[in-house]
């Protein structure tokens, strides 16, 4: 599990195709301080497993489905990526619950600079709009953000200077594709409500039992 608080901006060092799998090698420093083989690291919001590492870089395998459904397919050498280690049991919960299993991608359709923030409008798949509420949480490229406004299939977020400086979101422009993970709690609530609504009502009542001689 992650919290959407980006720990470090890494740099893509190498991209190698290995059959249907893509092997990414990413340069980093902070997140490698206590890394182990098999550790989970969020790369632009996608949970990936460390398969190899040195003191200044690590490698991960990207499966075909992940490659096709995320912006990892657009990565190039030297490109920057958001990185976060899986949350430790003793860690602080700085953002919100993030699984690292993205729901899909969105496209930035507007960028507007304000006095102390930059306002981004992102077009999302319409089927996911139900998970977005004003002041709710959303994960964009692995960054936990608060939804400023929701309008049909357009989500508006506001980036403060700190977020722009310490994540790759500050360099995003109109037309860029971003990975999106919607609030996990909202999905669970929808699932539970759906199960309640579809549950068939029993036709057995006290009257039925009495009429048929059971009581």
N, C-alpha and C positions, 0 to 999 in steps of 0.2 A: 504494500500500500504506500501511496505517496500523499503529499499534502499540497502540491502545486506551488511550493516555494522554491524557485530555481536557485540552485546552489552555485552554479558556475556556467559560464558560456564556453563550450568546447569548440574545437575546430576539426572538420573532417580531414583526415590525413590520407586515407586511401579507400577506394571502393573496388571490390573484386566480386565478379560473378562466379559462383561456385554451384554449377548445375542450375537449379531453380532458386537457389538461395543467394542472397546478397550479403557479403561480408563487409561491414563497415569498421574502419579503424579510426578512432577519434582521439585527438590530443586533449589532455586535461591535466589538472594537478590536484586540486582540493579533493575531488571525489575519489581520487586514487589513494588517499592516505590510509584507508583501511579496507581496500577492495580485496575480494576473494573470487576465485573461479566460481561461477554459478550465481553470483550476486545479481540482483535486479537493479537496473539503472534506467531511468526515464530519459529518453532522447526525443526532444520535441513532443513530450507527452506520451510517447509509446514505450511501454515496458519491454525492455530487452535484456537478455541474459549475457553476462560477461563470459566469453569463451577463451580469452587470452588477455594478458596485460603486461605492461612494463611500468617503470616508475613515472612515465609521462604520457602513456597512451593505453587504450584498451580496445578490444575488438568484440563485436556482437554480430550474430546472424539475424538477418531479416527474412522471414518466411514470405512466400509469394503473396498470400492473402494480405499480410501487413503491408507489404511493398505496394500493392495495388490500391489499398484503401487509405493510404496516408500520404503526407507530403515528403516522406523519406525517398520516394521515387524521383523526386526532383533535386535531390542533393548532389552537389558537385564538390570536387576537391577544394579545400580551404574555406568552404562555407561554414558559417557559425551555427551552432545548435544549443538549445537549452538542455541542461543536465541536472538531474536530481537523483540522489540515492534513495532507496526504499527507506521508509521511516523506521527508526529503531524504537523498541518498546519504551525506552526512556526519553525519547525525543519530544520536543514541543510541537503541538499541533497548530502550526502557523496559518495554514490555509483552510482547505476543506478536504473531505474524503475523495481521493483520486485513485482509481484502480490502475490506470496506465493502459486500459483497453479502450482505445478511442472509438467513438461512434461513427466517425467519418471526417470529412473536411468541409470547410467553408471558404468563401472567397471575400476578400476585403473589397468593398465597393465605394468606400468614402473614408478620407482621412482629413480631419479638420483640427488645426492647431488653435488652442485657446490660451488664456493667460498662464495658467498653471497646469495644463493637461493637454493631451491630444485625444480627440474623440474619433474612435474607429467604428464604422458600421460594417457588419459582416453578414453576408448572405448565407443562410444555413438551409439544409434540406428541410422542406416544409413539415415533414413527418416528425421532426424533432422539436418543433416550436412549442409543443405542449409541455416540454420540460423546462422552459425558460420563463422566469417570472422576474419582475422588476425587483432589484436588490437581492436576487438570488445568485447562486454561484455557477460559474462555468469555467472550464479549463481550456485555454487557448495555447497551443504549442507547449503544453506542460505547465502553463502559468495559471495559478488560481486568480480569477478575476470576478468582480461584482458586475452584474448586468445593470446597466444604467437605464436602458429602455428596450422594450420588445414591441416590434411592429410587424405583424404577419411573420414573414420569414427573414426579417432583418433584426439582428441583435446589435445593440449599441453598447460599447464599453468605453470607459475613460481611463487612460493611462497616465499616472502621475510620473513626475521626473525620475523617481527611484526605479520604477518598473521599466521605464524606457532605457535607463542606463545599465541595469543589471540583468536584462533579458534581451533576446533577439527581437522582441516585438517593437523596440524603438526604431528599427531599421525597415520595418514592413511598409509596403506601399500599396496603392490601389492595384488590384489584379492578383496580388499574392494569395496563395492557397495556404491555409493554416489547419492544423489538426485540432479537432474539437472532441471533448468528452463532456457530456451533459451530466447534471447532478445525479449521482447514484441513488440518493434517497428518493428522488422523484420517481425513478424507475421502479423502485421497490413498492412505493405507495400505489403506483398505477397497477402493478402486478397483483397486489393484494385486493385492491378494489375490483379489479377485473374478475378475480376468482370469486368474490362475494356476489357480484352481479350475475355471474353465469351459473351459480349454484342453484340447482332446481329445488323448488319448494316441495316438501313431502306432502303427499296426498292423504297420508294416514293421520287421522284426527281422533279425538276421544269419541266423537259421534260415530265415526266409521267403525271403530273397534266395538262400540256398543251394539250397533246395528248388525254386526256380523258375529255376535256372540262371544267376543273375546273378553268382554268385561260386563 
